Amino acid sequence: MELQERKVEEDRKQALIDHSHKIRGQISNNEDLKKQDRLDFLEEGRKVREKIDNERDKIKGIQAAKIEELKDAGIDDKYLYELNKKTVSF
């Protein structure tokens, strides 16, 4: 009788340990998913900033080319002052 009770008690303890391992595994998986989601979010932000920077550089290049074209056409620098001072913002 005592042997049987001891066996039941050991089975119960083992079930608790197994359950504890499962719960810890789920917690670990959830933490990993949250970390990956955060990294994905930050990576997307970096890509958007990079795209904006590329667009800004492209517009500045177009602006510089247009100013150079106007200078070559003989437009005086005092008339190009306003174009030179324009900034690209978005």
All heavy atoms as an XYZ file, in Angstrom:
752
protein
N       0.833     -1.188      0.000
C       0.000      0.000      0.000
C       0.884      1.261      0.000
O       0.625      2.179     -0.754
C      -0.891     -0.045      1.243
C      -1.913      1.032      1.285
S      -3.107      0.859      0.000
C      -4.564      0.626      0.928
N       1.885      1.294      0.851
C       2.780      2.434      0.945
C       3.562      2.622     -0.353
O       3.782      3.741     -0.812
C       3.751      2.225      2.109
C       4.583      3.435      2.432
C       5.469      3.185      3.638
O       4.957      2.752      4.683
O       6.679      3.424      3.491
N       3.950      1.522     -0.975
C       4.671      1.569     -2.243
C       3.801      2.185     -3.336
O       4.264      2.991     -4.139
C       5.118      0.149     -2.633
C       5.972      0.045     -3.884
C       7.273      0.805     -3.700
C       6.257     -1.427     -4.168
N       2.560      1.828     -3.331
C       1.624      2.363     -4.322
C       1.408      3.864     -4.111
O       1.376      4.637     -5.067
C       0.297      1.614     -4.220
C      -0.671      1.961     -5.329
C      -1.957      1.169     -5.223
O      -2.219      0.528     -4.208
N      -2.741      1.216     -6.271
N       1.299      4.310     -2.879
C       1.131      5.732     -2.576
C       2.370      6.530     -2.986
O       2.259      7.636     -3.524
C       0.864      5.930     -1.078
C      -0.502      5.502     -0.647
C      -0.702      5.655      0.853
O       0.126      6.325      1.521
O      -1.686      5.108      1.356
N       3.534      5.947     -2.729
C       4.772      6.583     -3.125
C       4.838      6.725     -4.663
O       5.253      7.754     -5.188
C       5.968      5.785     -2.619
C       7.186      6.665     -2.455
C       8.387      5.947     -1.871
N       8.038      5.097     -0.734
C       8.735      4.035     -0.364
N       9.816      3.690     -1.020
N       8.361      3.322      0.680
N       4.403      5.693     -5.359
C       4.386      5.715     -6.829
C       3.443      6.805     -7.345
O       3.776      7.552     -8.266
C       3.958      4.335     -7.349
C       3.746      4.273     -8.821
C       5.058      4.211     -9.571
C       4.764      3.867    -11.012
N       5.447      4.711    -11.929
N       2.279      6.933     -6.758
C       1.304      7.961     -7.139
C       1.895      9.345     -6.877
O       1.768     10.261     -7.704
C      -0.032      7.765     -6.377
C      -0.939      8.967     -6.547
C      -0.721      6.492     -6.835
N       2.550      9.500     -5.741
C       3.160     10.787     -5.382
C       4.278     11.149     -6.364
O       4.391     12.294     -6.804
C       3.702     10.727     -3.953
C       4.260     12.024     -3.442
C       3.227     13.111     -3.280
O       2.030     12.786     -3.073
O       3.595     14.295     -3.363
N       5.101     10.174     -6.744
C       6.177     10.425     -7.709
C       5.607     10.787     -9.083
O       6.126     11.666     -9.761
C       7.086      9.195     -7.818
C       7.989      9.007     -6.630
C       8.835      7.745     -6.745
O       8.912      7.164     -7.843
O       9.415      7.359     -5.719
N       4.543     10.102     -9.478
C       3.892     10.419    -10.762
C       3.340     11.841    -10.755
O       3.453     12.577    -11.739
C       2.765      9.422    -11.051
C       3.285      8.035    -11.399
O       4.495      7.918    -11.711
O       2.490      7.072    -11.359
N       2.769     12.222     -9.637
C       2.213     13.569     -9.513
C       3.331     14.618     -9.575
O       3.211     15.636    -10.267
C       1.439     13.695     -8.199
C       0.569     14.947     -8.115
C      -0.302     14.915     -6.866
N       0.495     14.976     -5.651
C       0.857     16.119     -5.040
N       0.476     17.261     -5.532
N       1.586     16.088     -3.945
N       4.425     14.365     -8.894
C       5.560     15.288     -8.925
C       6.133     15.398    -10.335
O       6.476     16.483    -10.802
C       6.653     14.834     -7.965
C       6.359     15.112     -6.520
C       7.501     14.675     -5.633
C       7.182     14.921     -4.165
N       8.278     14.483     -3.295
N       6.237     14.252    -11.010
C       6.759     14.257    -12.379
C       5.829     15.035    -13.309
O       6.283     15.776    -14.186
C       6.955     12.823    -12.895
C       7.669     12.750    -14.222
C       9.068     13.348    -14.164
O       9.813     13.138    -13.210
N       9.423     14.119    -15.161
N       4.518     14.900    -13.120
C       3.553     15.637    -13.925
C       3.717     17.145    -13.700
O       3.654     17.932    -14.659
C       2.132     15.205    -13.595
N       3.945     17.542    -12.461
C       4.159     18.960    -12.158
C       5.440     19.472    -12.811
O       5.481     20.583    -13.352
C       4.212     19.180    -10.647
C       2.897     19.052     -9.876
C       3.139     19.138     -8.377
C       1.924     20.119    -10.330
N       6.486     18.664    -12.773
C       7.753     19.054    -13.388
C       7.590     19.185    -14.907
O       8.064     20.147    -15.518
C       8.867     18.043    -13.032
C       9.216     18.165    -11.547
C      10.103     18.253    -13.891
C      10.130     17.065    -11.025
N       6.901     18.220    -15.516
C       6.667     18.273    -16.970
C       5.867     19.516    -17.342
O       6.171     20.197    -18.330
C       5.938     17.014    -17.437
C       6.802     15.763    -17.356
O       8.040     15.909    -17.243
O       6.235     14.652    -17.403
N       4.841     19.784    -16.544
C       4.012     20.961    -16.804
C       4.855     22.238    -16.675
O       4.740     23.163    -17.491
C       2.836     20.994    -15.832
C       1.950     22.170    -16.009
N       1.130     22.331    -17.105
C       1.755     23.276    -15.241
C       0.480     23.476    -16.993
N       0.837     24.068    -15.867
N       5.711     22.281    -15.675
C       6.587     23.434    -15.469
C       7.505     23.636    -16.667
O       7.699     24.763    -17.135
C       7.415     23.222    -14.196
O       8.380     24.217    -14.048
N       8.059     22.563    -17.201
C       8.932     22.656    -18.381
C       8.162     23.162    -19.603
O       8.672     23.972    -20.385
C       9.583     21.308    -18.689
C      10.645     20.904    -17.724
N      11.790     21.649    -17.521
C      10.740     19.832    -16.889
C      12.554     21.045    -16.614
N      11.929     19.946    -16.200
N       6.933     22.686    -19.766
C       6.111     23.142    -20.894
C       5.834     24.638    -20.798
O       5.947     25.371    -21.780
C       4.791     22.375    -20.941
C       4.916     20.971    -21.449
C       3.548     20.297    -21.482
C       3.657     18.843    -21.875
N       2.356     18.148    -21.865
N       5.468     25.085    -19.613
C       5.163     26.507    -19.402
C       6.405     27.357    -19.657
O       6.347     28.391    -20.337
C       4.622     26.761    -17.976
C       3.296     26.047    -17.775
C       4.486     28.251    -17.692
C       2.176     26.538    -18.666
N       7.558     26.928    -19.142
C       8.800     27.673    -19.374
C       9.152     27.709    -20.852
O       9.656     28.715    -21.363
C       9.931     27.069    -18.553
C       9.799     27.366    -17.079
C      10.998     26.915    -16.288
N      10.831     27.276    -14.901
C      10.974     26.440    -13.887
N      11.325     25.185    -14.117
N      10.797     26.857    -12.650
N       8.909     26.617    -21.547
C       9.150     26.573    -22.992
C       8.259     27.557    -23.735
O       8.704     28.257    -24.649
N       6.989     27.628    -23.346
C       6.064     28.577    -23.970
C       6.501     30.009    -23.702
O       6.447     30.866    -24.592
C       4.645     28.359    -23.449
C       3.994     27.100    -23.957
C       2.615     26.869    -23.341
O       2.181     27.605    -22.441
N       1.932     25.840    -23.820
N       6.912     30.284    -22.482
C       7.371     31.633    -22.136
C       8.595     32.000    -22.969
O       8.680     33.105    -23.521
C       7.676     31.736    -20.625
C       6.383     31.674    -19.821
C       8.433     33.014    -20.310
C       6.589     31.529    -18.325
N       9.511     31.068    -23.093
C      10.723     31.311    -23.886
C      10.365     31.564    -25.355
O      10.906     32.483    -25.980
C      11.656     30.115    -23.759
O      12.780     30.282    -24.577
N       9.461     30.764    -25.890
C       9.034     30.953    -27.283
C       8.371     32.310    -27.486
O       8.618     32.984    -28.488
C       8.080     29.841    -27.716
C       8.785     28.518    -27.920
O       9.999     28.473    -28.101
N       8.036     27.437    -27.875
N       7.528     32.698    -26.541
C       6.858     33.991    -26.640
C       7.860     35.141    -26.590
O       7.730     36.125    -27.329
C       5.815     34.155    -25.537
C       4.591     33.303    -25.765
O       4.335     32.849    -26.879
N       3.836     33.052    -24.720
N       8.863     35.015    -25.722
C       9.895     36.054    -25.650
C      10.667     36.139    -26.957
O      10.957     37.228    -27.444
C      10.853     35.772    -24.489
C      10.260     36.035    -23.128
C      11.193     35.629    -21.993
O      12.253     35.022    -22.265
O      10.847     35.911    -20.838
N      10.996     34.984    -27.528
C      11.714     34.971    -28.813
C      10.880     35.620    -29.910
O      11.402     36.379    -30.732
C      12.083     33.544    -29.211
C      13.143     32.931    -28.312
O      13.810     33.701    -27.575
O      13.302     31.693    -28.339
N       9.582     35.332    -29.939
C       8.702     35.940    -30.941
C       8.630     37.454    -30.776
O       8.665     38.199    -31.759
C       7.297     35.337    -30.853
C       7.139     33.915    -31.369
C       5.730     33.402    -31.092
C       7.457     33.837    -32.849
N       8.527     37.907    -29.538
C       8.473     39.349    -29.281
C       9.773     40.027    -29.709
O       9.751     41.108    -30.299
C       8.200     39.630    -27.806
C       6.770     39.376    -27.404
C       6.544     39.681    -25.934
C       5.113     39.350    -25.518
N       4.878     39.637    -24.108
N      10.914     39.387    -29.412
C      12.203     39.951    -29.824
C      12.290     40.036    -31.340
O      12.737     41.042    -31.888
C      13.357     39.096    -29.294
C      13.630     39.267    -27.828
C      14.774     38.368    -27.388
C      14.968     38.420    -25.887
N      16.039     37.496    -25.449
N      11.859     38.981    -32.026
C      11.919     38.968    -33.490
C      10.982     40.023    -34.080
O      11.337     40.709    -35.043
C      11.560     37.577    -34.026
C      11.788     37.443    -35.507
C      13.234     37.685    -35.896
O      14.144     37.190    -35.264
N      13.448     38.464    -36.932
N       9.786     40.176    -33.502
C       8.866     41.209    -33.969
C       9.481     42.593    -33.810
O       9.365     43.441    -34.695
C       7.531     41.142    -33.212
C       6.674     39.964    -33.627
O       6.961     39.358    -34.683
O       5.722     39.644    -32.885
N      10.135     42.820    -32.704
C      10.774     44.122    -32.446
C      11.903     44.365    -33.451
O      12.039     45.462    -33.988
C      11.315     44.160    -31.007
C      11.989     45.445    -30.638
C      11.020     46.584    -30.545
N      11.731     47.777    -30.163
C      11.304     48.977    -30.390
N      10.142     49.171    -30.969
N      12.004     50.017    -30.024
N      12.720     43.342    -33.696
C      13.803     43.476    -34.674
C      13.250     43.738    -36.075
O      13.802     44.555    -36.814
C      14.675     42.214    -34.677
C      15.539     42.000    -33.441
C      16.239     40.648    -33.520
C      16.555     43.122    -33.281
N      12.158     43.064    -36.430
C      11.529     43.295    -37.732
C      11.019     44.728    -37.837
O      11.158     45.372    -38.877
C      10.382     42.312    -37.962
C      10.853     40.878    -38.136
O      12.069     40.669    -38.376
O      10.017     39.966    -38.029
N      10.419     45.224    -36.754
C       9.908     46.588    -36.731
C      11.038     47.595    -36.917
O      10.931     48.538    -37.708
C       9.189     46.824    -35.398
C       8.695     48.224    -35.212
C       7.565     48.674    -35.873
C       9.358     49.100    -34.358
C       7.097     49.965    -35.700
C       8.907     50.388    -34.173
C       7.779     50.819    -34.847
N      12.140     47.385    -36.204
C      13.284     48.295    -36.315
C      13.917     48.225    -37.704
O      14.329     49.251    -38.256
C      14.325     47.970    -35.240
C      13.887     48.225    -33.797
C      14.941     47.725    -32.826
C      13.599     49.693    -33.571
N      13.979     47.046    -38.278
C      14.538     46.881    -39.618
C      13.667     47.606    -40.656
O      14.186     48.256    -41.566
C      14.648     45.393    -39.969
C      15.187     45.105    -41.348
C      16.630     45.541    -41.542
O      17.348     45.731    -40.556
O      17.032     45.705    -42.711
N      12.364     47.512    -40.495
C      11.456     48.209    -41.417
C      11.654     49.719    -41.309
O      11.676     50.423    -42.315
C      10.002     47.842    -41.095
C       8.996     48.432    -42.051
C       9.126     47.895    -43.464
O       9.577     46.761    -43.643
O       8.778     48.637    -44.403
N      11.829     50.232    -40.093
C      12.082     51.658    -39.898
C      13.382     52.090    -40.551
O      13.466     53.154    -41.163
N      14.398     51.250    -40.430
C      15.686     51.557    -41.057
C      15.542     51.610    -42.575
O      16.070     52.508    -43.231
C      16.734     50.501    -40.679
C      18.138     50.836    -41.183
C      19.078     49.659    -41.099
N      18.687     48.524    -41.892
C      18.831     48.441    -43.226
N      19.338     49.434    -43.906
N      18.444     47.363    -43.875
N      14.775     50.685    -43.137
C      14.568     50.670    -44.590
C      13.824     51.925    -45.052
O      14.151     52.496    -46.088
C      13.798     49.429    -45.009
C      14.618     48.164    -44.952
C      13.793     46.958    -45.365
C      14.584     45.678    -45.251
N      13.767     44.502    -45.615
N      12.834     52.341    -44.282
C      12.066     53.539    -44.644
C      12.960     54.773    -44.590
O      12.930     55.612    -45.494
C      10.835     53.694    -43.717
C      10.195     55.059    -43.884
C       9.826     52.593    -43.985
N      13.776     54.891    -43.535
C      14.692     56.032    -43.437
C      15.696     56.034    -44.586
O      16.000     57.087    -45.157
C      15.433     56.015    -42.096
C      14.603     56.503    -40.934
C      15.448     56.694    -39.685
N      16.148     55.500    -39.271
C      15.626     54.516    -38.546
N      14.373     54.597    -38.148
N      16.345     53.463    -38.200
N      16.175     54.856    -44.939
C      17.120     54.751    -46.045
C      16.474     55.169    -47.363
O      17.071     55.878    -48.169
C      17.629     53.307    -46.145
C      18.712     53.109    -47.169
C      19.228     51.677    -47.151
O      19.676     51.218    -46.090
O      19.168     51.035    -48.221
N      15.237     54.773    -47.562
C      14.509     55.142    -48.778
C      14.306     56.652    -48.839
O      14.494     57.274    -49.892
C      13.166     54.427    -48.818
C      12.387     54.653    -50.078
C      11.097     53.858    -50.081
C      10.315     54.119    -51.357
N       9.037     53.397    -51.359
N      13.949     57.251    -47.710
C      13.762     58.704    -47.663
C      15.073     59.422    -47.959
O      15.100     60.400    -48.716
C      13.187     59.129    -46.293
C      11.735     58.672    -46.181
C      13.290     60.632    -46.085
C      11.133     58.851    -44.804
N      16.161     58.933    -47.378
C      17.477     59.541    -47.632
C      17.857     59.437    -49.103
O      18.385     60.395    -49.683
C      18.556     58.884    -46.773
C      18.438     59.245    -45.304
O      17.750     60.240    -44.983
O      19.043     58.530    -44.477
N      17.578     58.294    -49.710
C      17.870     58.121    -51.135
C      17.057     59.090    -51.997
O      17.585     59.677    -52.952
C      17.615     56.683    -51.573
C      18.630     55.716    -51.027
O      19.721     56.105    -50.621
N      18.285     54.441    -51.000
N      15.789     59.252    -51.655
C      14.931     60.186    -52.396
C      15.430     61.621    -52.233
O      15.463     62.396    -53.186
C      13.484     60.077    -51.920
C      12.780     58.812    -52.352
C      12.562     58.746    -53.850
O      12.198     59.762    -54.461
O      12.768     57.650    -54.405
N      15.823     61.969    -51.019
C      16.326     63.315    -50.752
C      17.605     63.569    -51.555
O      17.760     64.633    -52.172
C      16.605     63.480    -49.256
C      16.994     64.899    -48.867
C      17.164     65.063    -47.370
N      15.877     64.953    -46.698
C      15.599     64.076    -45.741
N      16.507     63.239    -45.318
N      14.408     64.057    -45.178
N      18.505     62.589    -51.585
C      19.735     62.735    -52.372
C      19.435     62.865    -53.859
O      20.076     63.646    -54.568
C      20.662     61.543    -52.136
C      21.238     61.521    -50.729
O      21.194     62.571    -50.047
O      21.730     60.443    -50.315
N      18.459     62.111    -54.311
C      18.070     62.173    -55.722
C      17.545     63.569    -56.069
O      17.925     64.159    -57.092
C      16.990     61.123    -56.003
C      16.510     61.073    -57.423
C      15.444     59.995    -57.575
C      14.839     60.018    -58.955
N      13.747     59.028    -59.076
N      16.712     64.119    -55.210
C      16.151     65.452    -55.454
C      17.242     66.511    -55.392
O      17.280     67.441    -56.217
C      15.011     65.748    -54.450
C      13.816     64.844    -54.771
C      14.613     67.216    -54.495
C      12.700     64.908    -53.770
N      18.168     66.376    -54.438
C      19.281     67.331    -54.362
C      20.144     67.261    -55.624
O      20.627     68.288    -56.099
C      20.137     67.063    -53.124
C      19.492     67.528    -51.844
C      20.401     67.252    -50.658
C      19.756     67.714    -49.359
N      20.628     67.466    -48.211
N      20.335     66.066    -56.150
C      21.094     65.912    -57.395
C      20.398     66.579    -58.567
O      21.036     67.254    -59.392
N      19.104     66.416    -58.636
C      18.325     67.061    -59.697
C      18.406     68.575    -59.551
O      18.574     69.304    -60.537
C      16.855     66.573    -59.658
C      16.787     65.097    -60.044
C      15.983     67.415    -60.571
C      15.437     64.457    -59.807
N      18.287     69.052    -58.315
C      18.360     70.485    -58.052
C      19.724     71.037    -58.476
O      19.797     72.084    -59.140
C      18.124     70.758    -56.564
C      18.166     72.217    -56.184
C      18.024     72.423    -54.676
O      18.279     71.506    -53.890
N      17.620     73.612    -54.288
N      20.798     70.351    -58.125
C      22.141     70.810    -58.485
C      22.327     70.813    -60.000
O      22.911     71.749    -60.565
C      23.188     69.917    -57.826
N      21.791     69.786    -60.655
C      21.908     69.718    -62.114
C      21.132     70.865    -62.773
O      21.614     71.468    -63.749
C      21.395     68.377    -62.619
N      19.988     71.170    -62.257
C      19.168     72.250    -62.822
C      19.858     73.602    -62.617
O      19.869     74.444    -63.526
C      17.784     72.258    -62.161
C      16.813     73.176    -62.812
C      16.543     72.718    -64.229
C      15.439     73.520    -64.849
N      15.225     73.156    -66.245
N      20.426     73.823    -61.444
C      21.144     75.079    -61.188
C      22.337     75.197    -62.123
O      22.597     76.271    -62.691
C      21.565     75.158    -59.704
C      20.319     75.370    -58.829
C      22.569     76.275    -59.478
C      20.582     75.258    -57.342
N      23.051     74.100    -62.305
C      24.201     74.109    -63.221
C      23.738     74.390    -64.659
O      24.392     75.141    -65.384
C      24.933     72.767    -63.139
C      26.289     72.760    -63.768
C      27.247     73.751    -63.122
O      27.223     73.921    -61.885
O      28.019     74.382    -63.866
N      22.621     73.828    -65.022
C      22.062     74.062    -66.362
C      21.704     75.537    -66.554
O      21.968     76.126    -67.605
C      20.815     73.190    -66.534
C      20.134     73.307    -67.883
C      18.876     72.467    -67.954
O      18.873     71.349    -67.396
O      17.889     72.945    -68.545
N      21.123     76.127    -65.511
C      20.767     77.541    -65.594
C      22.020     78.426    -65.650
O      22.047     79.433    -66.358
C      19.878     77.937    -64.417
C      18.463     77.336    -64.434
C      17.745     77.637    -63.128
C      17.666     77.855    -65.621
N      23.052     78.050    -64.907
C      24.313     78.805    -64.959
C      24.910     78.732    -66.354
O      25.412     79.727    -66.879
C      25.318     78.250    -63.940
C      25.060     78.675    -62.529
C      26.144     78.113    -61.608
C      25.891     78.519    -60.173
N      26.921     77.993    -59.265
N      24.877     77.536    -66.948
C      25.404     77.364    -68.302
C      24.601     78.165    -69.328
O      25.137     78.580    -70.355
C      25.406     75.889    -68.703
C      26.424     75.075    -67.920
O      27.332     75.687    -67.306
O      26.302     73.825    -67.904
N      23.317     78.387    -69.010
C      22.469     79.153    -69.918
C      22.726     80.655    -69.785
O      22.162     81.453    -70.536
C      20.997     78.854    -69.653
N      23.556     81.033    -68.811
C      23.916     82.434    -68.665
C      23.092     83.193    -67.643
O      23.151     84.422    -67.599
N      22.347     82.503    -66.822
C      21.563     83.162    -65.782
C      22.524     83.632    -64.693
O      23.390     82.898    -64.243
C      20.510     82.210    -65.181
C      19.607     81.621    -66.272
C      19.699     82.897    -64.094
C      18.745     82.620    -66.977
N      22.367     84.883    -64.278
C      23.235     85.469    -63.258
C      23.016     84.780    -61.914
O      21.914     84.342    -61.581
C      22.922     86.964    -63.152
C      23.999     87.729    -62.408
O      25.029     87.112    -62.063
O      23.804     88.931    -62.173
N      24.084     84.693    -61.097
C      24.029     84.010    -59.811
C      23.041     84.643    -58.843
O      22.466     83.958    -58.006
C      25.415     83.987    -59.154
C      26.329     82.951    -59.783
O      25.807     82.047    -60.465
O      27.558     83.046    -59.585
N      22.824     85.945    -58.969
C      21.900     86.589    -58.034
C      20.478     86.080    -58.242
O      19.676     86.075    -57.316
C      21.964     88.106    -58.166
C      21.414     88.681    -59.436
C      21.512     90.200    -59.424
C      20.953     90.786    -60.706
N      21.042     92.233    -60.703
N      20.165     85.590    -59.442
C      18.828     85.045    -59.696
C      18.737     83.575    -59.251
O      17.644     83.041    -59.059
C      18.461     85.159    -61.175
C      18.422     86.590    -61.641
C      19.361     87.073    -62.546
C      17.463     87.472    -61.167
C      19.352     88.383    -62.968
C      17.448     88.790    -61.575
C      18.393     89.238    -62.474
O      18.369     90.551    -62.879
N      19.861     82.955    -59.099
C      19.889     81.549    -58.683
C      19.976     81.398    -57.168
O      19.889     80.289    -56.647
C      21.079     80.831    -59.341
C      21.072     80.807    -60.866
C      22.334     80.154    -61.377
C      19.839     80.100    -61.384
N      20.143     82.522    -56.482
C      20.299     82.490    -55.027
C      19.128     81.773    -54.353
O      19.323     80.931    -53.477
C      20.446     83.910    -54.490
C      20.502     83.969    -52.990
C      21.660     83.593    -52.318
C      19.407     84.381    -52.239
C      21.721     83.628    -50.940
C      19.458     84.411    -50.865
C      20.610     84.041    -50.214
O      20.667     84.068    -48.854
N      17.904     82.104    -54.750
C      16.714     81.495    -54.137
C      16.683     79.988    -54.376
O      16.307     79.214    -53.500
C      15.432     82.133    -54.687
C      15.165     83.526    -54.188
C      14.874     83.554    -52.697
O      14.191     82.658    -52.188
O      15.352     84.502    -52.034
N      17.082     79.566    -55.572
C      17.105     78.128    -55.859
C      18.163     77.410    -55.021
O      17.938     76.291    -54.566
C      17.383     77.879    -57.348
C      16.264     78.264    -58.313
C      16.731     78.043    -59.749
C      15.021     77.443    -58.039
N      19.295     78.048    -54.824
C      20.365     77.436    -54.027
C      19.960     77.275    -52.570
O      20.393     76.351    -51.886
C      21.637     78.289    -54.095
C      22.432     78.021    -55.345
O      22.463     76.902    -55.828
N      23.055     79.050    -55.878
N      19.144     78.178    -52.093
C      18.794     78.178    -50.690
C      17.617     77.242    -50.373
O      17.393     76.914    -49.220
C      18.566     79.640    -50.350
C      17.662     80.083    -49.468
C      17.701     81.579    -49.246
C      16.267     82.005    -49.224
N      16.023     83.281    -48.671
N      16.913     76.773    -51.379
C      15.797     75.850    -51.147
C      16.303     74.550    -50.551
O      17.328     74.009    -50.960
C      15.083     75.509    -52.466
C      14.333     76.647    -53.088
C      13.046     76.859    -52.361
C      12.288     77.970    -53.071
N      11.149     78.399    -52.348
N      15.604     74.068    -49.535
C      15.973     72.799    -48.918
C      14.896     71.762    -49.197
O      13.726     72.099    -49.375
C      16.136     72.942    -47.398
O      14.904     73.406    -46.852
C      17.247     73.900    -47.039
N      15.319     70.534    -49.217
C      14.389     69.434    -49.443
C      13.968     68.901    -48.087
O      14.808     68.516    -47.271
C      15.099     68.314    -50.251
C      14.154     67.152    -50.462
C      15.610     68.860    -51.562
N      12.676     68.906    -47.847
C      12.197     68.396    -46.572
C      10.934     67.556    -46.781
O       9.995     67.988    -47.428
C      11.901     69.549    -45.610
O      10.889     70.363    -46.128
N      11.014     66.343    -46.264
C       9.840     65.452    -46.219
C      10.124     64.313    -45.300
O      11.180     64.068    -44.834
C       9.409     64.948    -47.585
C      10.467     64.273    -48.412
C      10.631     62.917    -48.351
C      11.290     65.009    -49.257
C      11.590     62.303    -49.129
C      12.236     64.386    -50.024
C      12.394     63.037    -49.953
